[in-house]
Amino acid sequence: MEAAEALGRGPSSYLDGVRAWARSRSRAFWMVAGLTVLAAGLRFVTLGWQAYHHDEIVTASRVLRADFWHAMEAVGFSESAPPLYYALAWAWTQLTGSGEFGLRSLSAVAGVATVPVAYLLGRQLRDRRAGVAAAALVAVNPMLVWYSQEARAYALLSLLTAISALYFLRALDGRGRGDFTRWGVFSSLALATHYFALFPVALEALWLLRRRGREALAGLRVVVAAGVLLAPLAIHQMLEGRAEWIGGRSLGHRLWEAGVTFTVGEIGDIIARPERPELAIVPVLAIVAALALLWLRGEARERLGGLRMLALSFATFAIPVALGLLVPSKDFVLARNLLPALVPVLAAVAVGVTVRGARRAGLAVGIVLFAFSLGFNVAAAVTPSLQRPDWRAVADRLGEPEAPRAMITWRLGQASLRYYLSTGSFQVAPSDGFRWYVHEVDFISDGPAPAVPPESIGPRFRQVGRERAGRLHIRRYALPADDLAHLRLGKVDDPELNWRSNSALLDGIGPG
């Protein structure tokens, strides 16, 4: 206000007004502002460095490739999520474009916005110190940074479920009647972003009904209306079975994987690497220590605040796990689907590291967790083995086909390679029933791989090139002159390329 009034009195008065406004801000305000800037740096500076991953290709080339109504229709036939993120992404990319930086910047904005929300959560749970600690942990958490750089709905999901949790707490504590409606609105937006928002929202609704009775109906009506509107789409997508691949891996492994990724981000299967649980030892121990301080040294109000957040996190995990055990075909438990649990966990940890009964110990634990997470983000930004495979660089090395060509590589990487090649390439399998003839076969491996045995491609093929594209390696095999040979689809996927599964991608070719 002072700055605005000074604006009409000239530049010097305006600057005096700005200084007065700045002096009037609390230390917590400037700390959170600094943490928000740090969060923006971690998310935006490297935003376009990595190539699109498999799921991002679905967003960029299948959902957002045409007009708005096509995008909404594509959500129904190609996705297993509600439409809000895709509607926002379509509008966003009309201004920013659908390149890596432009499309991902929507998630980055959501990720940055989660930092001040975390501060408000911590302050609501305890005080400003807990709020600053929550903002710090959210700003540097590797999992939240990762999905703030992903062209998918998860960063928006984390933001909206965090705001929902904030208004849940305010409504629960009787801050104002409007908080019930605001809780209902943001809970509905979260549900329209991802179906897993249902689990914490369901617990919040039951809690509010039990504690606040009829007052909670103002927000609950909004949530129920949103659920009714989303139900036909959810049923259609469930019948399509697009997410049933998740249940193909053991539930225990996926829960263990979630524990690792919540502390160090996606460093395993999603980037085609084995999990490295040793990297999670330090942050997991720090989180356990913080929660122990909360329970053993916290006052009653501190413990209550932490337990509220842990209850929301537990609901996000436990309800889908129970559903998966009861109906294995509908087991959708996956680390990124469980993201609504992460900000509440970090808020509970923030209360633990700021308990009055153990300030020095809590400060030490908080510094260790913050410093490790920040350092890990910096290391991940410069370490190819902690990043998405660089299919963009592979496409640059391969270039346009000069003759019928096959490319053998990771099955889940081929959508990305097709996107960056722009050569009309397509996947093939022996079950297709066609015979394909090629002049060149290129093998793309994750790191160095052994030479391809002649029986996989045929004795006349000779290695004509070998090059590196980041962590990925390319071996080229070709026939003499302009000769063509039958592609041995039954064997060409066999060579060891350090992927879980290989598949063939063709371009410059038609069926023979």
N, C-alpha and C positions, 0 to 999 in steps of 0.2 A: 504494500500500500504506500509506504513511504517513498519507494523507488518510483512508483507510478505518479505520485504527486510531484516529485522532483523533476520528472521528465519535461514538464511544461515550463520549468524555470531555467533551462539551459543545461549543457553537458556537465559542467562542474557540479551543479546541484544534483544532477542525476547520479553521478558517480558517488557523491556523498550519500545519496539515498541507498544505492546498492551496498555501500560499505555498512551503513546502519542496518540494513536488512540482514547482511551476512553476520554481523555481530550479534544480532538477535537470535540467530539459530543456535540450537544446542550443540554440544560436542557430539552427541549421538547422531544428530542430523548429518554433520559433516563426515562422520565415520561411515555411515550408511551410504552417503553420496560417494565417498571414495571407494567403498566396496562395490557399488553399482558400476562405477567406471572400470574397476578391475574386472568385474564380470563381463562387461562389454568388450574389454580388450581380449580376454581369453576366448570369447565367442566370435568376435568379428575379425580380428587380425588374420586368423588362419581359415576363415569361413569358406573360401573358394579353393583352398589348396588341394583338398582330396577329391578324387573322382566320385561320381555317384555310385552308391551301392545298389544292390538288386532291388530292394523295396523302394528306394528313391526313384528308380527308373519307372516304376509303376506310376508314381505321382507325376513325374515330369512328362512322360511320353504316352501314358494310357489315359490318365484321368484329366490332365490339364491341356491336352493337345488341341482342343477345339473350343467351341463356345460354351457358355456357362451351363446351359441345359444338358449338353453332351457330358460335361464333367459330372453333373449330378446323376445322370443316368449311369455313367461309368462306375460311380461309387456302388451302385446296386449290383452290377454284374461282375466287378473285378475286385471289390474290397470286402473286408469283414468288419468295417468300422462305420460309425455314423458320419454325416456329411459336413459338419460345421467347419472342420479344418480345411477341407477341400474347397468349400465355398469361399472362405477367407483367402486361401492360397490362390484361387483363380483370380479374385479381384486384385490381390497383391501383385501377382505377376503381370498384370496389365500395365503396371508402372515399372516394375523392376526387371521383367524378363524372366525366363525359366532356366537361365544358367545357374551354375552351382551357387554363386554368391547371392543372386537375386532371389531364387526360390527359397534357399535356406535362411535368408535373412528374416523371414517371418518367424521361424522357430527361434532364431537368435534374439529377436526382440522379446518374445515370450519368455525366454530363459533369463534375460536381463531383468525383466519386470518382476520375476519371481523373487528377486533379492529383497526389494523393499517390502514385499508381502511377507517374506520370512521374518523381517524385522518386526512387523506389526504382530505377527503370530507370537514371537518370543516375548514381546512386550506385554501382550495380552495374557500370556501364560505366567509371567513373573514380573519383569521390569525391563528398563532400557538395556541394561547390560546383557540380559538374555536375548533381547532383540538383536543387538549388535552381533552377538555370537552366532545366532541363527542366520543372519544375513551373511556373515563371513563364511560359514560352512556351506551354505547354498551357492554362494558365488564361485567357490572353487571345487565343488564336488565333481569328480570326473564323469560320473554317469549323467549328471545334469548338463555338464558342458558338452558331452558327446551328443545328446539328443537335442541340444540347442543348435547343433550343426548338422541336423538331419532333416531332410525334406519330408517329414512325416508328422503325425499329430502329437507326439509324445511330450514335447516341450509345452505346447498349449494345454495338454491334459494336466501336467504338473502345476502350471500356473492356476488354472481354474479350480482344481481340487484344493489347492492351497488357499485360495480366496474363499472357497466354500467352507473350509475348516475354520478360517478366521471369523466369518460371520456366524458360524455354528457356535463358536466359543462366546462371541458377544451376545448372541441370543440366549445361550444357556445361562450366562451370568446376568441377564436382564438389563443389558445396556440400552435397549430401545426397541419399540415395536417394529420399526422399519428394518431392523436386523433380520427378522424372520423372513420378510419378503426378499431382502437382498440375498440371504442364504438360499432361498428357493430359486432365485434367478441364476445365480452362479452355479448352483448344483445342476440345474437344468442345462446350462451351457456346457458343463463338464460332461454330462451324459450325452449331449449331442456331439461331443468330441471323441469319446471312447466309452465303450460299454462297461469297462472295468471301473469307471467312476461310480457305478451303481453300488459297489460294496461299501466304501466309506460313507457314501451318501445315505444308504439304508440304515447304517448304524447311527448316523447323526439324526436322522428322522425319528427313529425309535427313541433315542436319548431325549430329544426335544419334546416329543409327545409325553414321555414319562415325567419329565421335570417341569415343563411349561404348559402342558395340557392344551387347551383350546387356542392359546396364543400361537402355537406352532402351526396351526392350520393355514395361516396366511402364506407361509412358505411351502407347506406340504402340497397345497393345491397346485402351485406352479410346477412342482416336481412331478406330480401325478399327471398333469396335463402334458408335460414334455414326454413322459414315459408312454402315454397313449399314442402320441404322434409318432414316436420312434418305433413302436412295437411292430408295425407291419414290415418296415425295412429290416429290423433285427431278425424277425422270423424268416424272411426271404433269404437273408444272408446266411443264416444258420442252416437252412435247408440246402443251400448251395454247397456247404461244407468246405469253404475256402480256408478255414483255420484248423481243420482237423488234423493237418500234418503235425501240429504241435504235440499231440498225444503219442506220436511215434517214438518219442524218447522218454526215458523213465522219469517219473515225477520227482523222485528223490534227486536225480541229477539236476533237473531244472531248478529246484529250490536251492540246491547248493550253488548252482551257477548264479542265481539271483543274488545270493549273499556276497559273492565275489564281485559281481558287476556293480552292485550298489556302492561299493567303496572305491573301485578302480576303473569303472566304466567297461565298455564293450571291448575286451582284449582277447576274446576267445572265438567261439564258433561264428559269430556274425562277421568277423574279418578272416575266417578260414584258418584260424590258429588254435592249437590246444589251449585250454585254460591254463593260467599261471597263478594258482592260488597263493603262492608264496608272496606275490606282490601285495596281497590283501592283508597280510599278517599285521603290519603296523596299524593301518586304520581300523581294522576289526578290534584289535586290543585297545586302541584308544576309545572306541565307541563303548566297548564293554566297561572300561574304567570309568567313563563319564556316567553311564547308567548306574554303575555301582555307587559312585559318589552321590548320585541323586537319591538312591534308595537308602544308603547308610547314613549320609550326612545332611540330607535335605530336610527342610522343614515341611510341615504338613501341606501347606499351599504349594510349595515347589514340587513335592511328590505328586500331588493331585494334577498339576498342570502336565507334568511329564507322562503320567499314566493316561491322561486323556489322549495325548498324541499317540502313545504306544497302542492304545485301544483301537484307534482309527487304522494304524498300520497293521495291527493284527487282523482286523476285519478284512482288509484288502488282500491279505495272504490267505487267511483261514477259510473264508467262505468259498472262494473258487477252488481251493484244494479239496474241501469237503465235497463240492459238486463234482469235481473230477474223479474222486474216489467212488462216488455213488453212480455216476454216469460216465464211464471212461471215454465214450465217443465225444463227450463235450468237455474234455479236459483242455483248457486253454491257458493254463498257468505257464507264464513265460516272463523273464525278468523285465522286459520293457512294458509288458501289460501291467506289471505290478508297480509301476512308477508312482501312482498316487500315494503309495506308502512312504516314499523316500523323504519328502519335505517334512512330514510329521515326525519321522524318526530323527532327522537332523534337528528339528525344533526341540524334541525331548533331550537330545544330547546337549543342545545349547543351554537348556535349563540345568543339566547336570554339571557342566563346566563352570557355571556361575553361581552354584549354591553358596549361601552365606557361610555354611559350616566348613567349607574346605576351599577357600578362595585361591590359595597358592597352588594346591594340587589341581584344582579345576583349571586354573589358568595354564598350568604346564601341559595338561592333557589337551586342552583346546589348541594351544600353540602347536603341539606335535601333529594333531590331526589337520589343522589348517596348512601348516608348512608342508606336510607330506602330500596333501591333495594338490596344492599349488605346484610343487615340484614335479609331481607326476604329470600334470597337464602340460607343463613346459617340455618334459621328456617325451610325452606322446606326440607333441607337435613336431618334433624333429627326428622321430624314430619310426621308420617305415613299418617295422614289424608290429607296431601298436596302432596302425592306421588301416583304413580301408584299402584293399588292393587297387593299384593305380591302373585301371583299365584304359583310362584316357591316354596314358603314355604308351601302353601296348598298342592301341589303335594307331597312334602316331608312327610307331615303329613299323607296323604291318603295312600301313598305307592302302592304296587302292589295289585290287587284285589285277595282275597282268595275265592271269590264266585261271581256269577253274581251281579253287583252293578250298582246303579244309583246315579248320583251326580246332585243336583239341585242348580243352581246358576245363576248369571247374564249372559244373552244371549251373550253380547259382551265380557265376560271374558272367554268363553269356548274355544275359539281358543288358548288362552294362557295356560289354564289348560291342554288341550290336548297335547300341545307342551311339557310341563314339565312332564306330566305323562309318556309319551312314552309307553302306554299300549294298543295302538290300539283303544282308546276310540272314540266315535262318537256321534253326536247329533241326537236326535229323536224328533218327533212331532206327535200328534194324527193324523194328515193328512197323515202320512206315511202308515197307514193301517195295521201295524203289532201289534201283542200282545207280550209284553215283560214280562218276569218273572225274578224277582230279589230276592236276599236274603237280601240285604242291601241297604238302601237309605241314602245318606249323603246330608245334607243341608248346603251350604256355604253362610253365610250372611255377609253383610258389617256392622261390629260392632255387638253387641248383638241383638238377635231377639227372639221373643216369641217361646215357644215350638210349635211344629207342631201338629195341631189337628188331631185326629185319622181318621177322614173322608177323609183326604187328602192322606193317605198312606194305611189305613186299620187297623182294630183293633188289629191284631196280632203282629204288629211291636212294639218294645219297644226301648226306648232310651238306647244305650249301651256305649255312649261316648260323651264327649263334650270337645273341646279344641280350642286353639286360635293360629292363624298364623298371627302375626302382627295385623293389624286392622281387619282382617277377622276372623270369628268364624265358627267352624264346629260342627254340631250336627249329630251324627250317630244313625241310627235306623236299627235294624236287627230282623230277625225272629228266633225262637228257632231252635236249632240243625242245620240241613242242609236244612230246608224247603225253598221253593220258593213260591212267590205270584205274581199275576198279578199286574204290575205297572199301577197305575191309572193316565195315562198321562193327562186326562182331568182335574184332580184336583191337581196333584202333583206340578204344577207350582203356585198354589194359595197362599201358606203360605207367610207371610210377611218376606222378607229377606233384605229389605232396598235397593233393586235395582229397576231400572225403569221397567225391564222385566226379567222374569225367564225362564229357559229352562232346559231340561233334557239332561244329558250326560251319556252314558253307557259304561262300559267295562267289560271284563270277561264274555261275553254274546253273544248269537246268537238269531235270531228270533224264536219264538215258534209257 
